[in-house]
Amino acid sequence: MKFYSLSIVFVLFVFLACTKGISDGEVATTTADSSLKQLPFPFGAAISAELLRTDPRYKALIIREFKSISTENAMKFGIIHPLENTYNWTDGDEIVAFAQANCIRVHGHTLNWYQDAPDWLKNFDGDKNAWENLLKTHIQTIVKHYKGKVTSWDVVNEAFEDDGRYRNSIWVQKLGTDYIARAFQYAHEADPVALLFYNDYGQEYGYEYKGLKRNAILALVNELKSRGVPINGIGLQMHTKYTQSDFDISLAISTAAETGLKVHISELDVALNPNFDATLTFSPSLDEMQASKYKAIVKLYNAIPKAQQFGITTWNVTDKDSWVPVFFKRPDWPLPFNADYHRKAAYRGIFDGLK
C-alpha cells in the first residue's frame, strides 16, 4: 500500500512540474530567469531532429523555454513514408522521446500536405479505392504509432489556394475535395483522444487575399463541424511581417475563435525584410518594431476564450535555423531568439502582450 501511495505522489509531482505556469490574475514579466513556459498558454517551436541531436545549445534552449513542440519535418510524408512499404520512424521517435523526457507536449505535423510527395506516391498506379486505402493506411499507421505520445495533429495542411479555391493537389485529383473529411475521420479512428487541426497560412492577409482564403477555411471547418466530422481546431500559421495590419491579424484570430474550435497560432514568425532588401542589416529599430508585432499578436490571442487557446508555436527556434532567409533568399531575422541563442526584443514583446 505504501508503494502505491508513493507512486501516486510521484505522478502528481511530475504532473505539476509539467503543467506549472502563471495563474489567472498574475502577470508574467521578463527577467533573467523568466521562461516562455510561464505563459498562461503553451508556447512552443517547430524543431529539427538533426539540430536536437547535434547542437547542445539548441537542445538546452528548447528545454528551458518551451512547453510544446511541433515536428517540423520529421513526420512529413516524404520523410516518414519514403517508400510504399517503408516507414522511417527515426527522427519522429527521437523528438517524441526527447519531449516525453522533458515534459513537453508534441504536436504532429502533418498527416496530409500537397507538397513533399515522394516519387513512389507521384507514380502510384491505382484506382480510386486504392488511393483511398493509401490515404487511410498512411494516416492510421502514423497516428497509431504515436498514439498516447503525440497530443495533436495537423491532419490536413494548406488545402486552399490564396484565392480560396481548393488546390488541385494529387489528393483532390484522385479522391475529390471530401478526402479532407475522411482524413480527419481516419485520424480519429486511430487515436480518438488526439486533437485534430486544419492548418493553413495567409488567414491574416485580408488585403492581399481579400479575405477569400480565410472565408474558404472558415466555411470548410464549419461544414465539417455540422457534419459531425471530428475536427478540434484551426491552425493559423501566421508567417507574417512587422508591417502587417493588426486589424487583419485580429480578424483572423477572432473569426477562427468564433467557430468554437481551439485556435493554434501554429507557425509564427515575423519577417523584417518583406521588401527583399539584399543590403538590409538588423538594427535596434527593427528589433523594437518586431517586438511590437509580437506583443500585438500575443495580446490579441490572449483575448480569446482560455478554453480555445491551444497555444502559440514559432516556426523554428532561432534566426539561425529559420526557414525564411533560406526559402526567400534574403537576409531576415524573424524569431524571438537570435543566431547566438540570445533573446531579442521580441522575447520581451511576448511577455508585454500579456499586460
C-alpha positions as CSV (number, residue, x, y, z in Angstrom):
1,M,0.0,0.0,0.0
2,K,2.9,2.3,0.8
3,F,4.4,1.7,-2.6
4,Y,1.2,2.8,-4.4
5,S,1.0,5.9,-2.3
6,L,4.5,6.9,-3.2
7,S,3.7,6.2,-6.9
8,I,0.7,8.5,-6.8
9,V,2.7,11.2,-5.1
10,F,5.4,10.9,-7.8
11,V,2.8,11.1,-10.6
12,L,1.3,14.2,-9.1
13,F,4.7,15.8,-8.7
14,V,5.5,15.1,-12.4
15,F,2.1,16.4,-13.5
16,L,2.5,19.6,-11.5
17,A,6.1,20.1,-12.8
18,C,4.9,19.7,-16.4
19,T,1.9,22.0,-16.1
20,K,3.2,24.8,-13.9
21,G,2.5,28.3,-15.4
22,I,1.2,31.6,-14.3
23,S,-2.2,31.7,-12.7
24,D,-5.2,33.9,-13.7
25,G,-4.6,37.4,-12.4
26,E,-0.8,37.1,-12.5
27,V,1.3,39.0,-15.0
28,A,4.4,37.3,-16.5
29,T,7.4,39.6,-16.7
30,T,10.7,39.3,-18.4
31,T,13.7,38.7,-16.2
32,A,17.0,36.8,-16.5
33,D,15.2,33.8,-15.0
34,S,12.0,34.0,-17.0
35,S,10.9,31.4,-19.4
36,L,8.2,31.2,-22.0
37,K,6.9,28.2,-20.0
38,Q,5.5,30.8,-17.6
39,L,2.9,32.0,-20.1
40,P,-0.8,31.2,-19.5
41,F,-1.0,29.1,-22.6
42,P,1.6,26.7,-24.2
43,F,4.3,28.4,-26.1
44,G,6.4,26.3,-28.4
45,A,8.5,25.9,-31.6
46,A,8.9,23.6,-34.5
47,I,12.1,21.8,-34.0
48,S,14.7,19.9,-36.1
49,A,15.7,16.3,-35.1
50,E,19.1,16.9,-36.6
51,L,19.8,20.0,-34.5
52,L,18.3,18.4,-31.5
53,R,20.9,15.6,-31.6
54,T,23.9,17.7,-32.7
55,D,23.6,21.2,-31.1
56,P,23.7,21.3,-27.2
57,R,22.7,25.0,-27.1
58,Y,19.7,24.4,-29.3
59,K,18.6,21.5,-27.1
60,A,19.1,23.5,-23.9
61,L,17.1,26.4,-25.2
62,I,14.1,24.2,-26.0
63,I,14.2,22.6,-22.6
64,R,14.4,26.0,-20.9
65,E,11.7,27.9,-22.9
66,F,9.1,25.7,-24.5
67,K,6.1,23.7,-23.2
68,S,5.2,22.5,-26.7
69,I,7.0,21.4,-29.9
70,S,5.9,20.7,-33.4
71,T,7.7,18.1,-35.6
72,E,9.0,20.5,-38.3
73,N,9.9,17.9,-41.0
74,A,10.2,14.6,-39.1
75,M,6.6,13.5,-39.8
76,K,6.0,14.9,-43.3
77,F,5.1,12.3,-45.9
78,G,8.4,12.2,-47.8
79,I,10.5,11.8,-44.6
80,I,8.3,9.3,-42.6
81,H,7.0,7.3,-45.5
82,P,9.7,7.4,-48.2
83,L,8.8,4.1,-49.9
84,E,5.4,2.4,-50.3
85,N,6.0,-0.3,-47.7
86,T,8.6,1.6,-45.6
87,Y,8.2,3.9,-42.7
88,N,11.1,5.8,-41.3
89,W,10.5,6.5,-37.6
90,T,14.0,7.6,-36.6
91,D,13.5,11.4,-36.4
92,G,10.0,11.3,-35.1
93,D,10.8,8.8,-32.4
94,E,13.8,10.9,-31.2
95,I,11.7,14.1,-31.0
96,V,8.9,12.3,-29.1
97,A,11.3,10.6,-26.7
98,F,13.0,14.0,-26.0
99,A,9.7,15.6,-25.4
100,Q,8.5,12.9,-23.0
101,A,11.7,13.1,-21.0
102,N,11.3,16.9,-20.6
103,C,7.5,17.3,-20.1
104,I,7.0,18.9,-23.5
105,R,3.8,18.5,-25.5
106,V,4.1,17.2,-29.1
107,H,2.1,18.5,-32.0
108,G,2.4,16.3,-35.1
109,H,2.9,17.9,-38.4
110,T,1.5,16.9,-40.9
111,L,-0.5,13.9,-42.0
112,N,-1.6,15.3,-45.4
113,W,0.1,18.1,-47.4
114,Y,0.1,18.7,-51.2
115,Q,3.9,19.2,-51.1
116,D,6.6,16.8,-50.0
117,A,5.2,13.8,-52.0
118,P,7.8,11.1,-52.5
119,D,8.4,9.7,-56.0
120,W,6.6,6.5,-55.2
121,L,3.4,8.4,-54.4
122,K,3.6,10.6,-57.5
123,N,3.9,7.4,-59.6
124,F,1.4,5.3,-57.7
125,D,-0.9,3.5,-60.1
126,G,-4.2,2.5,-58.7
127,D,-8.0,3.1,-58.9
128,K,-10.0,5.3,-56.5
129,N,-10.3,2.5,-53.9
130,A,-6.5,2.0,-54.0
131,W,-5.9,5.7,-53.4
132,E,-8.4,5.7,-50.6
133,N,-6.7,2.8,-48.9
134,L,-3.4,4.5,-49.4
135,L,-4.6,7.7,-47.6
136,K,-6.2,5.7,-44.8
137,T,-3.2,3.4,-44.3
138,H,-0.7,6.3,-44.3
139,I,-2.7,8.3,-41.7
140,Q,-3.6,5.4,-39.4
141,T,-0.1,3.8,-39.4
142,I,1.5,7.0,-38.2
143,V,-1.2,8.1,-35.7
144,K,-1.3,4.6,-34.2
145,H,2.5,4.5,-33.9
146,Y,2.4,7.7,-31.8
147,K,-0.9,7.1,-30.1
148,G,-0.7,8.4,-26.5
149,K,2.5,10.2,-27.3
150,V,1.5,12.9,-29.8
151,T,-1.2,15.1,-28.3
152,S,-2.5,16.7,-31.5
153,W,-2.1,16.6,-35.3
154,D,-2.2,18.9,-38.3
155,V,-4.4,16.5,-40.2
156,V,-4.6,18.5,-43.5
157,N,-2.3,21.3,-44.3
158,E,-2.7,24.0,-46.9
159,A,-5.6,22.6,-49.0
160,F,-6.6,26.1,-50.4
161,E,-5.1,28.4,-52.9
162,D,-4.7,32.1,-51.9
163,D,-8.0,33.0,-53.7
164,G,-10.0,30.4,-51.7
165,R,-10.2,27.7,-54.4
166,Y,-9.2,24.1,-53.4
167,R,-5.7,23.3,-54.6
168,N,-5.7,20.9,-57.5
169,S,-3.5,18.5,-55.4
170,I,-2.9,14.9,-56.2
171,W,-5.4,14.1,-53.4
172,V,-8.1,16.2,-55.0
173,Q,-7.4,14.7,-58.4
174,K,-7.7,11.2,-57.1
175,L,-10.3,11.4,-54.4
176,G,-12.1,14.8,-54.7
177,T,-12.2,17.5,-52.1
178,D,-14.1,15.4,-49.5
179,Y,-10.9,13.5,-48.8
180,I,-10.4,16.1,-46.2
181,A,-13.3,15.0,-44.1
182,R,-12.2,11.3,-44.4
183,A,-8.6,12.2,-43.4
184,F,-10.0,13.6,-40.1
185,Q,-12.1,10.5,-39.6
186,Y,-9.2,8.2,-40.2
187,A,-7.0,10.0,-37.8
188,H,-9.8,10.0,-35.1
189,E,-10.3,6.3,-35.6
190,A,-6.6,5.7,-35.0
191,D,-6.4,7.8,-31.8
192,P,-9.8,9.0,-30.5
193,V,-8.1,11.2,-27.9
194,A,-5.8,13.2,-30.2
195,L,-6.8,16.7,-31.1
196,L,-7.2,17.3,-34.8
197,F,-6.4,20.5,-36.7
198,Y,-6.8,22.0,-40.1
199,N,-3.7,24.2,-40.7
200,D,-3.1,26.9,-43.3
201,Y,-1.2,30.2,-44.0
202,G,-2.4,33.6,-45.1
203,Q,-5.5,33.9,-42.9
204,E,-4.4,37.2,-41.6
205,Y,-3.7,38.6,-45.1
206,G,-7.1,40.2,-45.7
207,Y,-6.0,42.9,-48.1
208,E,-3.7,40.8,-50.4
209,Y,-6.1,37.8,-50.5
210,K,-9.3,39.9,-50.0
211,G,-10.3,37.5,-47.2
212,L,-11.2,34.8,-49.8
213,K,-8.8,32.2,-48.3
214,R,-9.9,32.9,-44.7
215,N,-13.5,32.7,-45.7
216,A,-13.0,29.4,-47.5
217,I,-11.2,27.9,-44.5
218,L,-13.9,29.0,-42.1
219,A,-16.6,27.6,-44.4
220,L,-14.8,24.3,-44.6
221,V,-14.3,23.9,-40.8
222,N,-17.9,24.9,-40.1
223,E,-19.2,22.4,-42.6
224,L,-17.0,19.7,-41.1
225,K,-18.4,20.5,-37.7
226,S,-22.0,20.5,-38.9
227,R,-21.4,17.0,-40.4
228,G,-20.0,15.7,-37.2
229,V,-16.5,15.3,-38.6
230,P,-14.0,15.0,-35.7
231,I,-12.2,18.4,-36.0
232,N,-11.0,20.1,-32.9
233,G,-9.1,23.2,-34.1
234,I,-7.8,25.6,-36.6
235,G,-4.1,26.3,-37.1
236,L,-3.3,29.9,-38.1
237,Q,0.3,29.5,-39.5
238,M,0.9,33.3,-39.1
239,H,4.0,33.6,-41.3
240,T,3.6,37.3,-41.1
241,K,5.6,40.6,-41.2
242,Y,6.3,43.5,-38.9
243,T,4.2,45.8,-41.2
244,Q,1.1,43.5,-41.2
245,S,-2.1,45.2,-40.1
246,D,-3.1,44.4,-36.5
247,F,-6.7,44.7,-37.7
248,D,-6.3,41.7,-40.1
249,I,-4.4,39.7,-37.5
250,S,-7.3,40.4,-35.1
251,L,-9.8,39.3,-37.7
252,A,-8.0,36.0,-38.4
253,I,-7.8,35.2,-34.7
254,S,-11.3,36.3,-33.8
255,T,-13.1,34.6,-36.7
256,A,-11.2,31.4,-36.0
257,A,-12.4,31.6,-32.4
258,E,-16.0,32.2,-33.5
259,T,-16.1,28.6,-34.8
260,G,-15.9,27.4,-31.3
261,L,-12.8,25.3,-32.1
262,K,-9.4,25.5,-30.5
263,V,-7.1,28.1,-32.1
264,H,-3.4,27.4,-32.6
265,I,-1.1,30.1,-33.9
266,S,0.9,27.3,-35.4
267,E,3.9,28.6,-37.4
268,L,4.6,32.1,-36.2
269,D,7.4,34.2,-37.4
270,V,7.6,38.0,-38.0
271,A,9.6,38.9,-41.1
272,L,11.7,42.1,-41.0
273,N,12.6,42.2,-44.7
274,P,9.4,41.7,-46.7
275,N,10.8,44.0,-49.4
276,F,13.7,41.7,-50.2
277,D,16.4,44.3,-49.5
278,A,19.6,42.4,-50.0
279,T,21.6,45.1,-48.1
280,L,19.4,45.2,-45.1
281,T,21.0,44.8,-41.7
282,F,19.5,44.1,-38.3
283,S,19.1,47.2,-36.2
284,P,17.7,48.4,-32.9
285,S,14.7,50.0,-34.6
286,L,13.8,46.8,-36.4
287,D,14.3,44.9,-33.2
288,E,11.7,47.1,-31.5
289,M,9.2,47.1,-34.4
290,Q,9.3,43.3,-34.4
291,A,8.8,43.3,-30.6
292,S,5.7,45.5,-31.1
293,K,4.2,43.0,-33.5
294,Y,4.9,40.0,-31.3
295,K,3.3,42.0,-28.5
296,A,0.2,42.7,-30.6
297,I,-0.2,39.1,-31.7
298,V,0.1,37.7,-28.1
299,K,-2.4,40.4,-26.8
300,L,-5.0,39.5,-29.5
301,Y,-4.5,35.8,-29.0
302,N,-4.8,36.1,-25.2
303,A,-8.2,37.8,-25.6
304,I,-9.9,34.7,-27.0
305,P,-11.6,32.3,-24.5
306,K,-9.0,30.4,-22.5
307,A,-10.6,27.0,-23.4
308,Q,-9.8,27.8,-27.1
309,Q,-6.2,28.8,-26.5
310,F,-4.3,25.7,-27.8
311,G,-1.1,27.8,-27.8
312,I,1.4,29.7,-29.9
313,T,4.2,28.0,-31.8
314,T,7.0,29.7,-33.7
315,W,8.3,28.1,-36.9
316,N,11.9,27.2,-35.9
317,V,13.7,28.2,-32.8
318,T,16.3,30.9,-33.6
319,D,17.1,33.2,-36.5
320,K,19.9,30.8,-37.5
321,D,17.6,27.9,-38.2
322,S,14.6,29.9,-39.5
323,W,13.3,28.8,-42.9
324,V,12.6,32.4,-44.0
325,P,16.2,33.5,-45.1
326,V,16.8,30.2,-46.9
327,F,13.4,30.0,-48.7
328,F,13.2,33.6,-49.7
329,K,17.0,34.0,-50.3
330,R,17.2,37.3,-48.3
331,P,18.6,38.5,-45.0
332,D,15.9,38.3,-42.3
333,W,15.6,37.8,-38.5
334,P,12.0,36.6,-37.9
335,L,12.2,34.9,-34.5
336,P,12.5,35.9,-30.8
337,F,16.0,34.3,-30.4
338,N,19.0,35.4,-32.5
339,A,21.6,33.2,-34.1
340,D,23.6,33.2,-30.9
341,Y,20.6,31.8,-28.9
342,H,20.1,35.1,-27.1
343,R,16.7,36.7,-26.5
344,K,15.8,39.6,-28.8
345,A,13.3,42.4,-28.0
346,A,10.6,40.2,-29.5
347,Y,11.0,37.9,-26.4
348,R,10.1,40.9,-24.2
349,G,7.3,41.7,-26.6
350,I,5.7,38.3,-26.0
351,F,5.5,39.0,-22.3
352,D,4.4,42.5,-22.8
353,G,1.4,41.2,-24.8
354,L,0.0,39.8,-21.5
355,K,0.0,43.1,-19.6
